[in-house]
Amino acid sequence: MTRRLHLTTSARALLGWLPSVAWAAVIFAGSSVPGSSIPGDFSVIGHLSEYAVLGALVCFAARELPRRRAIAIALLACALYGVSDELHQAFVPLRTPDALDWATDVIGAALGAGVFTGIRAWAARWRPMRQGR
């Protein structure tokens, strides 16, 4: 028999943010690599994908909120983090802040948040159909 850990609502909400914070740390670490050390052309695909993951994770953390509010929080949080990421790059050798990179970050976050909330809405509709079998 397995024992379930019962957490308070606030503890559960706080734990929901851990994946977002961990992924933000991964982004920060990647931004700390000097420009000449980055293999290949990472710019557009890299920014889109890393911020799509962050946008989805922030939506996951805000999953108890209404869908539009969760998406708004994800976009705002990712946009602000993207600004801080670009400013951080000003202090990394051979890296420069770029407004176009920031815009790509925000587009990636919007895609990630949209995909996450879309899948979640689809799963919510599909679950009752499956349980009715």
C-alpha positions as CSV (number, residue, x, y, z in Angstrom):
1,M,0.0,0.0,0.0
2,T,1.4,3.4,-0.9
3,R,1.0,6.4,1.3
4,R,0.1,9.7,-0.4
5,L,1.7,12.9,0.8
6,H,-1.1,15.4,1.6
7,L,0.0,19.0,0.9
8,T,-1.7,22.2,1.6
9,T,-3.0,24.1,-1.3
10,S,-0.3,26.8,-0.9
11,A,2.4,24.1,-0.7
12,R,1.1,22.4,-3.9
13,A,1.0,25.8,-5.7
14,L,4.5,26.6,-4.6
15,L,5.8,23.2,-5.8
16,G,4.1,23.8,-9.2
17,W,6.5,26.7,-9.8
18,L,9.6,24.6,-9.3
19,P,9.8,23.3,-12.9
20,S,9.5,26.9,-14.2
21,V,12.3,28.1,-11.9
22,A,14.5,25.2,-12.8
23,W,14.0,25.8,-16.5
24,A,14.7,29.5,-16.0
25,A,18.0,28.5,-14.4
26,V,18.8,26.4,-17.4
27,I,18.1,29.4,-19.7
28,F,20.3,31.6,-17.5
29,A,23.2,29.0,-17.6
30,G,22.9,28.9,-21.4
31,S,23.0,32.7,-21.6
32,S,26.2,32.7,-19.6
33,V,28.1,30.8,-22.3
34,P,30.4,33.2,-24.2
35,G,29.1,33.8,-27.8
36,S,31.9,32.0,-29.6
37,S,31.3,28.8,-27.5
38,I,27.8,28.2,-28.8
39,P,27.7,25.6,-31.5
40,G,25.7,26.1,-34.7
41,D,23.0,28.8,-35.4
42,F,21.1,28.7,-32.1
43,S,19.4,32.1,-32.4
44,V,15.8,31.7,-33.7
45,I,15.1,28.0,-33.0
46,G,16.9,28.1,-29.7
47,H,15.0,31.2,-28.4
48,L,11.7,29.9,-29.6
49,S,12.1,26.4,-28.1
50,E,13.6,27.4,-24.8
51,Y,10.9,30.0,-24.2
52,A,8.1,27.7,-25.5
53,V,9.1,25.3,-22.7
54,L,9.2,28.1,-20.2
55,G,5.8,29.4,-21.3
56,A,4.3,25.9,-21.0
57,L,5.8,25.5,-17.5
58,V,4.5,28.8,-16.3
59,C,1.0,27.9,-17.5
60,F,1.4,24.6,-15.7
61,A,2.3,26.5,-12.5
62,A,-0.7,28.8,-13.0
63,R,-3.1,25.9,-13.9
64,E,-5.6,26.5,-11.2
65,L,-6.3,30.0,-12.6
66,P,-8.7,30.6,-15.5
67,R,-7.1,29.8,-18.9
68,R,-6.8,33.4,-20.1
69,R,-5.2,34.6,-16.8
70,A,-2.7,31.7,-16.9
71,I,-1.7,32.6,-20.4
72,A,-1.4,36.3,-19.5
73,I,0.8,35.4,-16.5
74,A,2.9,33.2,-18.6
75,L,3.4,35.9,-21.3
76,L,4.2,38.6,-18.7
77,A,6.6,36.4,-16.7
78,C,8.4,35.2,-19.8
79,A,8.6,38.7,-21.3
80,L,10.1,40.1,-18.1
81,Y,12.5,37.1,-17.8
82,G,13.4,37.6,-21.5
83,V,14.3,41.2,-20.8
84,S,16.5,40.2,-17.8
85,D,18.1,37.5,-19.9
86,E,19.0,39.9,-22.7
87,L,20.4,42.4,-20.2
88,H,22.4,39.6,-18.6
89,Q,24.0,38.9,-22.0
90,A,25.5,42.4,-22.0
91,F,27.9,41.2,-19.3
92,V,28.8,37.9,-21.1
93,P,31.9,38.0,-23.4
94,L,31.0,38.0,-27.1
95,R,27.2,38.3,-26.3
96,T,25.0,41.3,-26.8
97,P,21.4,42.1,-25.9
98,D,19.1,42.0,-28.9
99,A,15.5,43.2,-29.0
100,L,14.7,40.7,-31.8
101,D,15.9,37.9,-29.6
102,W,13.5,39.2,-26.9
103,A,10.6,39.3,-29.4
104,T,11.4,35.7,-30.4
105,D,11.4,34.7,-26.7
106,V,7.9,36.2,-26.3
107,I,6.6,34.5,-29.4
108,G,8.0,31.2,-28.2
109,A,6.4,31.7,-24.7
110,A,3.1,32.4,-26.4
111,L,3.4,29.2,-28.5
112,G,4.3,27.1,-25.4
113,A,1.5,28.6,-23.3
114,G,-1.0,28.1,-26.1
115,V,-0.1,24.5,-26.8
116,F,-0.2,23.7,-23.1
117,T,-3.6,25.2,-22.5
118,G,-4.9,23.7,-25.7
119,I,-3.8,20.2,-24.8
120,R,-5.2,20.7,-21.3
121,A,-8.6,21.8,-22.6
122,W,-8.6,18.9,-25.1
123,A,-7.7,16.4,-22.2
124,A,-10.5,17.9,-20.0
125,R,-13.1,17.2,-22.8
126,W,-11.7,13.8,-23.6
127,R,-11.6,12.5,-20.0
128,P,-15.4,12.4,-19.4
129,M,-15.9,10.5,-22.7
130,R,-13.3,7.9,-21.7
131,Q,-14.7,7.5,-18.2
132,G,-18.2,6.9,-19.7
133,R,-17.1,3.7,-21.4
